[in-house]
């Protein structure tokens, strides 16, 4: 979140001299989000570089660069469920499944997945999800459904959809007195979060997070060690692996919801 290195899709150049490090036929090729990682070799600002365990397999830990770390950290670093507590996860895409994985690692007793796509429920069991709710299956608001399931509300909720209604539901489904809701998804710029002030007066807590509250240079090496120590299970996030020449397949898998994470090999 630092002003110098935060993601800036418009910058496209290196900070030191305002120039690019790539070109073709004399024409500059601009840097995408400061990393330009769709290439075998790249040049990045030192602040964007994290030195990790050299024994870590790069075709596994590369998925920690964005969504997986975001969901994992949203639970472990921000929601911080205690062992035996209940956690609701809104959205069972890659980020939501990572949030569920964080709840599993934390020792949550109940991990309730909320998604409009029931076909995701079976896969989510691999990530520790114990119960499932599809809002379309109920004739009452989903926060009421969850409150009835948990005797007043869940202890923690993590929203990973970007839907403003899901954000409101995540906040309103946590138990008063101690419940914490964490917003992870990115809403539409015109959205407005609306809830009754009594929900705050009743001592519910609302938080937000960017990249799961991890500082990449110092924290990502520690997350890699969680994987190396078999505390974090990364392999189950990787559903496909393709060559760079097949990159359009990866976009098709993503757009049709067929993959969680797809690894693209640059050397094949």
Secondary structure as GFF3:
##gff-version 3
##sequence-region A 1 268
A	DSSP	beta_strand	22	24	.	.	.	ID=ss1
A	DSSP	beta_strand	27	29	.	.	.	ID=ss2
A	DSSP	three_ten_helix	46	48	.	.	.	ID=ss3
A	DSSP	alpha_helix	58	61	.	.	.	ID=ss4
A	DSSP	three_ten_helix	62	65	.	.	.	ID=ss5
A	DSSP	alpha_helix	67	73	.	.	.	ID=ss6
A	DSSP	pi_helix	74	79	.	.	.	ID=ss7
A	DSSP	beta_strand	86	90	.	.	.	ID=ss8
A	DSSP	alpha_helix	94	106	.	.	.	ID=ss9
A	DSSP	beta_strand	110	114	.	.	.	ID=ss10
A	DSSP	three_ten_helix	118	120	.	.	.	ID=ss11
A	DSSP	alpha_helix	121	124	.	.	.	ID=ss12
A	DSSP	three_ten_helix	125	127	.	.	.	ID=ss13
A	DSSP	beta_strand	131	133	.	.	.	ID=ss14
A	DSSP	three_ten_helix	135	137	.	.	.	ID=ss15
A	DSSP	alpha_helix	142	149	.	.	.	ID=ss16
A	DSSP	beta_strand	156	159	.	.	.	ID=ss17
A	DSSP	alpha_helix	164	172	.	.	.	ID=ss18
A	DSSP	beta_strand	180	183	.	.	.	ID=ss19
A	DSSP	alpha_helix	198	201	.	.	.	ID=ss20
A	DSSP	beta_strand	205	208	.	.	.	ID=ss21
A	DSSP	three_ten_helix	211	213	.	.	.	ID=ss22
A	DSSP	alpha_helix	216	228	.	.	.	ID=ss23
A	DSSP	three_ten_helix	235	237	.	.	.	ID=ss24
A	DSSP	beta_strand	238	243	.	.	.	ID=ss25
A	DSSP	three_ten_helix	244	246	.	.	.	ID=ss26
A	DSSP	alpha_helix	247	255	.	.	.	ID=ss27
A	DSSP	beta_strand	261	265	.	.	.	ID=ss28
###
